[in-house]
Amino acid sequence: MRQSIVRGWWSALGAVGLTEPRWRALPPGRRRAIKTATWLAILLVLIALFGVWKIAALAIAAVVALLVVPAWNRIPGGKFVLPVAVLGIFICYPWYVGWMPQLPIFGPFPQLSTVVVMLIFSMMALGLNFVVGYAGLLDLGYVAFYAMGAYMAGWFASNQFANQHLDLGAVGLFQGWSGYHITIWLLLPMAGVATAVIGILIGLPTLRLRGDYLAIVTLGFGEIMPQIARNGDNLFGTGFNLTNGTGGITPIDGPGFGNWAQTHLHLPANYLNAQNFDSLYLWTAIGLVAITVFCSMRLRDSRLGRAWIAIREDETAAAAMGIPLMRTKTWAYATGAFFGGVAGAYYASYKSGAFPDDFFFNISVFILCMVILGGMGNIWGVIFGACFLAYLDREGLSNVGAWFNNHFHTNLNVPLYEFGIYGVIIVIVMLFRPEGLIPSQRRAAELHEGVHDEPLYEAETAGA
């Protein structure tokens, strides 16, 4: 994470013409003067925006961080201090969000419900990052896995199949209940495994293709799933109601630990009946994202992860080195599908329903934009891209539109142009920073090294 921040800092300086070699070439006195003036300017702007006392508190926290974090990094296990601190900030968010200051243009800090959605989309983006970021396979049908996970929650945590009667640890059941009711803690891995199997079945005939052909086929599978969801109330004309059609499957059981755990372990019996409803969903989402990040880091550095990266860099060379292309690609597809299914099941539980309008092609593009914007192949960049775009979708564009209308006396409905705005953002990023805002070192090198390489023919001619 620290290296990504440093690279982002030098990229920002490079955008104004001050590259790292030019900075190193400046005299020490001039560099010190530039740094002092920059920090003073930032401090004055922050004081003008937020006030003296809040900025003083932030300055003290920044000084403590600058003094303490390097010291922790020099001891065994110290590299975990910064991630744990960031995790603590997210966990404590429900307690301090109420007194946070208003942001310029964007208004108040995100509500708890928005942060939950941001984390769920972060999990889906990290799942897609296995396919696009690590293995380099363009997947335009990722929404199919998201939909599969959501409908797994609908089938096994609701009254959808009224002629069945099964209860495995579910909470909040009413008298006279029917259908399958499996606790969410068992249902999440079930949804992941089922979606991974679907990913393997889709991947086996699909991953023999490359490039544009692969993207077109994945797009086709991504379009099949929403149509099944919309017309599944009479599946293939048999009269079997699989998805309840356009009405969706609702209500879906909420998470919880039951009355015994509430009495003896002080855990919430049912999230839906708790006063801190959004906080409980937020903390659970943080745990799921943390598990996804851990798996992403371990797989990235494993033998399988190195095989994915080799395929992304040069598929022909990877095959020549003995990497089984189909099996390795299928593992990437299945891994991404697993986390997409878990995220879809949890989101369906949070919304208390699975609806076919949530699973159209634009959702696949939206998640792909998160990966591209943040930086393909970099975990922290993908999380940033997912949180930023999900925030814009839920609150950010509305707040920006309100600020714009108040200051310029217009009546513009900014959220109506959301996909156009996302398109502009992606175009700008692709033009000026194609590797993403927070790229991985390897991915940035792939996109930039070779652009300035001297062709072999010209090198031979110059040598002659």
Residue pairs with C-beta under 8 A, 6 or more apart in sequence:
1 82
1 83
1 380
2 82
3 441
4 375
4 378
4 380
4 381
4 438
4 439
4 440
7 438
7 439
7 441
7 444
8 437
8 438
10 19
10 20
11 433
13 19
13 20
13 23
14 20
15 432
23 31
26 34
43 55
43 59
46 55
46 58
47 55
49 104
50 101
51 101
54 101
68 81
69 81
69 82
71 78
72 78
72 81
72 82
73 79
73 81
87 286
87 290
90 286
91 283
91 286
93 112
93 115
93 282
94 112
94 276
94 278
94 279
94 282
97 109
97 110
97 111
97 112
100 108
100 109
102 108
103 109
105 399
105 400
105 403
106 396
106 399
106 400
106 403
107 395
107 399
107 402
107 403
108 399
110 118
110 391
110 394
110 395
111 278
111 395
112 278
112 279
112 282
113 278
113 394
114 390
114 391
114 394
114 395
115 282
116 278
116 281
116 282
116 285
116 350
117 347
117 390
117 394
118 386
118 387
118 390
118 391
118 394
119 282
119 285
119 286
119 288
119 289
119 387
120 285
120 343
120 346
120 347
120 350
121 343
121 367
121 370
121 386
121 387
121 389
121 390
122 289
122 292
122 382
122 383
122 386
122 387
122 390
123 285
123 288
123 289
123 292
123 339
123 342
123 343
123 346
124 142
124 146
124 339
124 340
124 343
124 344
124 367
124 386
125 367
125 370
125 371
125 374
125 382
125 383
125 385
125 386
126 289
126 292
126 293
126 296
126 339
126 379
126 382
126 383
126 386
127 142
127 145
127 292
127 335
127 336
127 337
127 338
127 339
127 340
127 343
128 139
128 142
128 336
128 340
128 367
128 368
128 370
128 371
129 296
129 336
129 371
129 376
129 377
129 379
129 382
130 296
130 299
130 308
130 332
130 335
130 336
130 339
131 137
131 139
131 142
131 332
131 333
131 336
132 138
132 139
132 368
132 371
132 376
133 371
133 376
133 377
133 378
133 382
133 440
133 443
134 299
134 300
134 305
134 308
134 309
134 312
134 332
134 377
135 308
135 309
135 311
135 312
135 328
135 329
135 332
136 308
136 311
136 312
136 313
136 315
137 207
137 214
137 329
137 332
137 333
138 211
138 214
138 215
138 218
139 214
139 215
139 218
139 333
139 336
139 364
139 368
140 215
140 216
140 218
140 219
140 222
140 361
140 364
140 365
140 368
141 202
141 218
141 219
141 220
141 221
141 222
141 223
141 225
141 364
142 218
142 222
142 336
142 340
142 364
142 367
142 368
143 222
143 225
143 226
143 359
143 360
143 361
143 363
143 364
143 367
144 198
144 202
144 221
144 222
144 224
144 225
144 359
145 195
145 198
145 199
145 336
145 337
145 340
145 341
145 344
146 340
146 341
146 343
146 344
146 347
146 358
146 359
146 363
146 367
147 225
147 226
147 229
147 344
147 354
147 356
147 358
147 359
148 191
148 194
148 195
148 198
148 225
148 337
148 340
148 341
148 344
149 191
149 192
149 194
149 195
149 340
149 341
149 342
149 343
149 344
149 345
149 346
149 348
150 344
150 345
150 347
150 348
150 354
150 358
150 359
151 229
151 243
151 249
151 348
151 354
152 187
152 190
152 191
152 194
152 195
152 341
152 344
152 345
153 184
153 187
153 191
153 252
153 344
153 345
153 346
153 348
153 349
153 354
154 160
154 243
154 248
154 249
154 250
154 252
154 348
154 353
154 354
155 161
155 180
155 249
156 180
156 181
156 182
156 187
156 190
157 170
157 180
157 181
157 182
157 184
157 187
157 252
157 253
157 349
158 179
158 180
158 181
158 249
158 250
158 251
158 252
158 253
159 177
159 178
159 179
160 179
160 180
160 241
160 244
160 249
161 178
161 179
161 180
162 178
162 179
163 178
164 178
164 179
164 180
165 178
165 179
166 179
166 180
166 181
166 182
167 173
167 177
167 181
168 181
168 182
168 183
168 186
169 182
169 183
169 185
169 186
169 258
170 181
170 182
170 183
170 253
171 183
171 253
171 254
171 255
171 256
171 257
171 258
171 269
171 270
172 253
172 254
172 256
172 270
172 272
172 273
173 181
173 253
181 253
182 190
183 255
184 253
184 254
184 255
184 256
184 345
184 346
184 349
185 255
187 345
188 288
188 342
188 345
188 346
189 342
191 341
191 342
191 344
191 345
192 338
192 339
192 341
192 342
192 345
193 338
193 341
194 341
195 337
195 338
195 340
195 341
195 342
195 344
196 334
196 335
196 337
196 338
196 341
197 334
198 337
199 333
199 334
199 336
199 337
199 338
200 330
200 333
200 334
200 337
202 218
202 221
202 333
203 329
203 330
203 333
203 334
204 326
204 330
206 214
206 217
206 218
206 221
206 333
207 214
207 325
207 326
207 329
207 330
207 333
208 326
209 217
210 315
219 361
219 364
222 361
222 364
223 361
225 359
226 356
226 359
226 360
226 361
228 235
228 242
228 243
229 243
229 354
229 356
229 359
230 243
230 245
230 246
230 356
231 245
232 241
232 242
232 243
232 244
232 245
233 241
233 242
233 243
233 244
233 245
233 247
234 240
234 241
234 245
235 241
235 242
243 249
243 354
243 356
245 356
246 356
246 357
248 353
248 354
248 355
248 356
249 353
249 354
250 352
250 353
250 354
250 355
251 352
251 353
252 348
252 349
252 351
252 352
252 353
252 354
253 349
254 270
254 271
254 272
254 349
254 352
255 270
255 271
255 280
255 281
255 284
255 349
256 268
256 269
256 270
256 271
256 272
257 265
257 267
257 268
257 269
258 269
259 269
261 267
261 269
262 268
262 269
268 274
268 280
271 277
271 280
271 281
272 352
274 280
281 350
284 346
285 346
288 342
288 343
288 346
289 383
292 339
293 379
293 383
295 339
296 379
297 379
299 305
299 335
300 379
304 328
304 331
307 318
307 323
307 328
308 328
308 331
308 332
309 377
309 442
310 317
310 318
310 321
310 323
311 318
311 323
311 325
311 328
311 329
312 377
313 446
315 325
318 325
319 325
348 354
362 419
366 389
366 393
366 422
367 386
369 385
369 389
369 422
369 425
369 426
370 382
370 385
370 386
370 388
370 389
370 390
371 382
371 385
371 386
372 385
372 426
372 429
372 430
372 436
373 385
373 388
373 389
373 425
373 426
373 429
373 436
373 437
374 380
374 381
374 382
374 383
374 384
374 385
374 386
374 388
374 436
374 437
374 438
375 381
375 382
375 385
375 435
375 436
375 437
375 438
375 439
375 440
375 443
376 382
376 435
376 436
376 439
376 440
376 443
377 439
377 440
377 442
377 443
378 436
378 438
378 439
378 440
378 443
380 438
381 436
381 437
381 438
381 439
381 440
384 437
384 438
385 436
385 437
389 422
392 418
392 421
392 422
393 418
397 414
397 415
397 418
397 421
398 414
398 415
400 414
401 412
401 413
401 414
401 415
404 410
404 412
404 414
405 411
405 412
414 421
429 436
429 437
433 439
434 447
435 443
435 444
435 447
435 448
436 443
439 447
454 462
